Amino acid sequence: MTMASMSVLSRDDREKVHQAALRILSETGVRVESAEVLRILTDAGARVDAGSQRVWLDEHMVTESLRTAPREVRICSRAGKDHVVPGEGVQLVSTDGQPPAVLDLDLGARRPSTLKDLIGLIVLADALPEVDFVWPPVVATDMPSDRSSYYEFLAALAYSSKHIQHGAASSDEARFQIDVCSAILGSGDELRRRPIFSDVCTPISPLRYDKGAVEALVELARAGVPVVHLSMAIAGSVTPVTVAGSLAVIAAENLCGITMSQAASPGAPCIYSSFSGVTDLRSGVFLCGTPEGILMDTAAIEMAHHYGLPCCAGGPSNASRSLLTEAGYQTGVTALASLLTGADLMVGLGGLDRASMVSPEKLVMDCELWRWLKRLRQGIAIDDDRLGLDAVKRQGPGGMFLSDPHTLKHMRRDLMIPQITGYHSLEQPDPMSDEMVAFARRRVKELLASHRPQLLDGHAAQKVGEVARRYGILHEDGSQIFEHA
């Protein structure tokens, strides 16, 4: 059986993008706003101008970094469900990550997200088997703004036993994450062996790394935590308006991030990534779910394959501000493209409005979509048993296969069973309403009422609580923000 696939770049195209990225890194350079990281790069052989904080990387240094970067990365979880990427048949998908708003259907409006929303969405993501790893789905805007990301990370670890992906805006935040996960696993060595979280490091396009993010990258690399080097090209504003020009910047930023990780700790696990889009030239805002953004992300997946590296991409994304038609077709096309191109990791379940808002109902609907797409990519298995010639002979002309033994044997193996689609009532529906949204709302309530996540046990909770208290990640009254078993 051959899995369905797609490709947008030829071998010559990939080499042209690579050579363009090397020219950018060696001729234009990258701004790195950290004296510590500039020293690391100087020691590794880069040309550095400390005054302008500019770094130039030559081909030899980039090639050596690609040589030491691992070809496989472990994606583990505290529940013990671990993956190696790339791996045969392993394509993992997560929730969208950290917008500051939710679409509240009870209010019929968008509103700021809270810690309570965050925990509810994490529990929902933990309950949905299609969600393979969890990026904290929203910002806890009711927590201290300079520390809200700490709260989000801690809540995700406490209320989901799946792999957690996050980001760190400083070396302090990276150490907090490392300390929390080392407490859960028992040691930093065990975290290195079984990383139960990964982090995203995003340059400020074009070609700039701020102090906090790049110093966090160093901490994570030295701890053996996988780092997703996520380039967010926006064609026409922070990258060239052409898809080709944006691809060159995406490649340059990824190669720079990988080189910094390897300079800090040779062999540090790295993941090549893009979540890109275009500028709406009428308004100047970022759009995702566009054909050009899809081409950028799928081409970036192919560039990762070109380098032999694991990859992550924007998957189910859209620019829609509602749960209606635009959200559906853009989410479906973007997710399908990343899936067929062979992304190892994809993010975006539940997201709306250019990844600036999350909907629990959308999360449930996206999981239904994900089942469809995975079944499509699985393709068709053809063998004597599945061809069913005996069943055809038994039923003959005008026969009925519904109760045939062949149907009973294969129906759950060959047919995807819908969970929130296909259950339409016989009455004529209201053409101005969406039955699937109603089904999804019901499913959200059912899952939140019935699912009990695997909470931290007493010993781990005590150790994590000590870390949380040391960093001040508590409720105002000094109590812990999470429950435990």
N, C-alpha and C positions, 0 to 999 in steps of 0.2 A: 504494500500500500504506500503510495506516494502522498506526502502531505502537500496541501495547496501552498503556493508561495508566490512572491512577486519580487521584482528588482527594478530599480530606477537608474542605476549607474553601471556603466561598463567598467572593465578592468582599467582601460585607459583613462576614463573619467576619474576613477578613484585615485590613480597616480597623479593626475593633474591637480586634484584638490590637495593631496598630500604635499606636492611640491610648492603649491601656493601658500600653504600653511607654514612650511619651512621658511619661505621668503619673508613672510610676515614676522615670524619669530626672530629671524636673524637680521632683518633690515629695519623694521619698525619697532620691534620689541614690545614689552609688556610692562605696565606700571605695577609695582608691588610695594604697598605702603606699610612695610614692616622692616625695621632695621635687622631684627633677628633672622627673618627669612632671607633678606638680602645677603647676610653673612653666610647662611647655609648655601645659597646659590653661588656665591663667590668661591667658597671652598670646593664646590662641585665642578667649577670650571667655567661658570657663566661670566659674560662681560657685564659689569654692573656699574652704573653711575649713581652713587648714593645720594647725590644732591637732587637729582630729578626723580629718584626712585625708579629708574628705568633699568630693565634687564633685557639682554639679548641672548638668545639661545641658538647655538649652532647645530648643524645637522648631527654631528657626532654625539653631542650631549643628549639630544632627543632620541636618537637611535639606541643609545645605551640605556636610557630610561625605559623604552619600549621592550628592551631585552630583559630587564629585571622585573618588570611588572608581571604579576602572575597571569597565566592564561585562564585560570579558573578561580572563582571566588565562592566561598561558603556563605550561604544565607541561612542562618539558624534561628531557632526560637526557643523560648523557655519551656514550651510544651514538648520539645524534642522532635518536632517535625522539621528536618533540615534538608536543604537543597544545595547542590553544586551547580553554579551557572558559569558557562553554558553547560547544559546537560540535555541528553536526548529527551525530547518531549517536555522539557521544563520551560514554561513561560509563565511568569508570575505577575500578578496585577494587584495594585493597591488602591486605596482611597485617594482622593485628591488631597492636597496638603496645605493646610493652614491659611485659608482665606479668613477674613474677619467677620463674615456674615453667614447667616442661614436664611433659607427661604422657608418661612413659617406659614404653612397652609391654613392653620387655625386663624391666624391674623390676616391671611391673604396678602402678606407683604414681606419684604426683606427686612431683617433687623440684625443688630450686632450679636455676635455669638458669645456665649458664656461658658464658664467651666462646666456647668450642668449640661449644656448642649454637647460640649466636647465629650464628656463621659458617656452620654447616651449614644453618640455616634460611634464611639470606640466599642461599646458593648454590641451595637448593631453590626459593626464590621466584624467583630469577633464571632458573631452568630452566623454570618453568611459564609458558607463554605467556599464560594467563588473568590472571596477576598483572601489573597495569599499572604500579604504583608500589609501593615497598617502605618500610613503616614498620619500623624494627628490631624483629623479632618478639618478642624477650625481653630482659630485663635481664641483663647480665653480672655476676652477683652475686659472682663470684670476683675482680673488679677493685675498686679502691678505691671505696668507696660514694659518696664526694663527687665522683667523677669518672667513674663508670661510664657515664654518658650520653655523655660524650665518646668513650669507647671504642666504644660502640654506633654512634654516628654515623660514626666513621672506618671501622669494619668494614663498615658498609653501603655506603659510597661505594667502598670498595676491592674488595668482592666481588660487587657488582651494578652493572651499567651502566644500570639503570633509574632513573627519578626517585625521589629519597629524600624521605620526609616524616618529620619528627622534632619535637622540642620543645626549648626552651632555658629553663633555670631561672635564668639570669642574663645580664647583658650580656656578661660574659666568655665564656660558652658560646656566645652568639650570634656574637660576634666570631670565636671559634674556627671555627665552622661556615662563616662567610663567608670566612675566610682559607683554609680547606681547599679550598673550591669555587672560589675565585678562583685558587688555585694550579693546580687541575686545568684550568680554562678559560683561564688566562693573565692575567686581570685582573678587577678588580671591575666594570669597565664591561661586560665580556663576561658576567659573572654577572647583571648587571642586564638585559642583553638576552636571555639564555637561562638563566633560573633552573633549575638542575638539582636544587635542593631547595626544599622549603617547610617551614614550621614551624607547629606548633599552639600557640596561646596560650589557656590555659584559666583563666577566672576561678574563684575559690573561691566557689561558690554558697552563699548568694545575694549577688551584687552586691559582690564584693570582689576586688581585684587585689593580689597580694603584690609586694614590691619587685623581686625578681629577674625574675619573668615579665614584668612591665609594662615594665621597663627593657630587657629583651631585645626586646620588641615594638618599641620605638623604634629599636633598632639595626637590626633586620630591615627595618622600614619604610624607613629611610633608605638601606638597601642595595638596595632594590627586590626583596626576597625575598617571595614570597607568604606571607601569614599567614592560617591557618585560625582564625577566632575561634570556638572550640569551647565551647559551653555544655553542661554536664553536669547537667541538672536531675534531681533525685530527688524525685518527688512524695511529699509526706507527711513529708519530713524537712527538706531544704534549699530546697524550693520548695513552693508550696501543693499540697494533696492533689488538687485538681482538675486535669484536663488543661488546661483553659482558663487557670487561674492560673499553672501551670507554663509554658505557652506565652508568657504575658506576660513572665515573668522571662527566658526564653530570648531573646526579642526584645530586651528591654532590655539584656541582657549583650552580645549581638551588636552592637547599635547603639552601645553604649559603646565596645567594642573597635575598631569601625570608625572611630568619631570620634577615638579616641586615635591610631590609625594615620594618619589624615588630618591631624590637628593636628601630628604629628611630621614628616610628609612628604606634602603633597597629591599625590594620584595613586598612593599606595602600593597595591599589589595586595592585595585582601582577599577572603576566602571566608567566607560565612555558614555556620554549622554547628551541629549538635546531635547529641549522643550521650547520650540520656536514658533514664530508666527510672523505676521506682517503688520505694517502700519496702515490704518485706515486713513488714506490720504485726504479724505474729506474732513475728518475730525482730529486726526493725530493720535488716536488711541490704538492700543495693541489689540489685535484680533487673533484668536486661535480657531481651529476648525476650518481654516481656509485651505484651498488646494495647494498653495505655495508652502504654507506651514507644514502640511502633511508631507510634501516632497522633501522639505528640509529635514524633518525628523526621520523619515524612512531612509534618506540618503546618509544621515548620520549613523543609523544602524549598520548600513553597509560599510561605512568607513571603519566602524568598530570591528566588523568582520575582517576588513582589509588588514587591520593591525593585529588581529587575533585576540581581541580583548572582549570581556563581557560588556554588555550594553544595557542601557535603560533609555526609555523614550516616553514622550507624551503619548498616552493611549487614548482612552475615551475623553475627548475634550471638545469644547464648543464655546461659542460666544453668545449663546442664548440667555435671556433674562427670565425665561419662563420654562415650564415643563412641556411645552407644546412642540410643534413640528420642527422648528429650527434645532432645538436641543436633540431631538431624535436622530435626524439624518446626519448632523455633524458628528455626534458622538459615535454613531455606527461606522461612518466612513473613516474617521481618525483611528478608532480602535482596530478596525479591520486591516488598515494599511500597516500599522505597527506589528500586528500579529503575523500577517503574511510575510513581512520582510524579515521576521525572525528576531524581534526584540526579546532579550532575556527577562527584563523587568519593564513593566509599564505602570504609569500612574494616572489617576484622574477619575476613578469611580465616584459618582455622586456630585461632581463639580458642575457649575454653571457660570455663565457670565465671565468668560475669560479667566477661569479659576479664581474668581473673587467671591464666590458664594457656594455653599453646599446645601443639598436637600436630602434628607433621609429617604424620601420617596424616590428620588432620582438614584440614590445608591442601590435600592432594591431593584429598580428597573434596569439599571446598568448591569447588575448581576444576571438578570434574565438575558439581556443582550449578550453578555459574555459567554453564556452557555451556547447560544446560537452560533457565535463566531468560532468558538473552539470546536464545535461539531463540524462547521464548514471546513476549517483547516484540517481536521482529522481525515477528511477525504473518504474514499470508498474502499472497503475491504472486499475483494472478490476471491472466493474460493468455492469449492464444490458444495460445501454445506450451505453457504450463504446464497448461492445461486438458486437453491431450493427447487431443483427439478422434480424431486419426489413430491413436494407439496403441490407443484403445478399439475403433476400427473394425478394426484389424489383428487384435486378439486375439479380439474378439467374445464372445458368451456362453460362459462356461466357460473363458475364456482364462487365460494365465499371463503376467504382466508382468515376471517376474524378469529375463529376458534380452532384453526389448524395447529397441530403440535409445533410446526415450524415457526408460527407466529409467536406462540408462547415462549419458545426457546430464545428467539432473537429480538423480541420487541424492545426490551430494555437495553440491549447491547447496541442495536442499530438505530434506534429512534431516541432523539432528545425529548424528554418529557417536560413540557412547559410548566411553570409554576405560577405565573401571574398573567399569562396570555392564553388565549384559546378557550376560555371559560365564559363565553358570551351567553347572556340570557336570550330566550327566544323572542322577547319583546323588542320592538324597535327602539334603539337607543336614542338619547338626545344627541343630535349631531353637533351641538355646541359644547359638549362635555367630553372628557376623556376617560373611558372605562379603565384604562390601564393605571391611571393615577389613583383612581378609587381603589383598585385592587392592591396597589402598592401601599397606600395609606393603611389599609387593613393589615397587610403583611408586616409593616413596621411595628404596629401596635402588638401584633401577635408575638413577634420575635422579642421585643423589649419586655413583654410580660412573662415570657417563658425561658429565655436564655439566662443561664448563670455562668458568667465567665470563670475561668480558672484563676482565682485570686492568689496572691502571694501567700505562702504558708507563714506560720508565726515567726520562725527563725529568720527567713529571708525578709519578712516585713520589718522585723526589728532592725536588721542591718540597714535596709533601705531607709527606714525612718531616721536612723542616725545620720545618714548622708543628707537627707532632706532637711533635717534640723540644722546641720552644719552650714548648709547653703541658704537657709532661711526660706525654704519652699514649703510654707505652711499656710493654714488659714489665719485670718487676723487674730483669732483667739489662741493661736499657738498649737492648734490640733493638726493632725495629719490630714492630707487631702484625699487619702485613699483608704478603702476598706481592705481587710485581709481575712484569710481563711481562719 
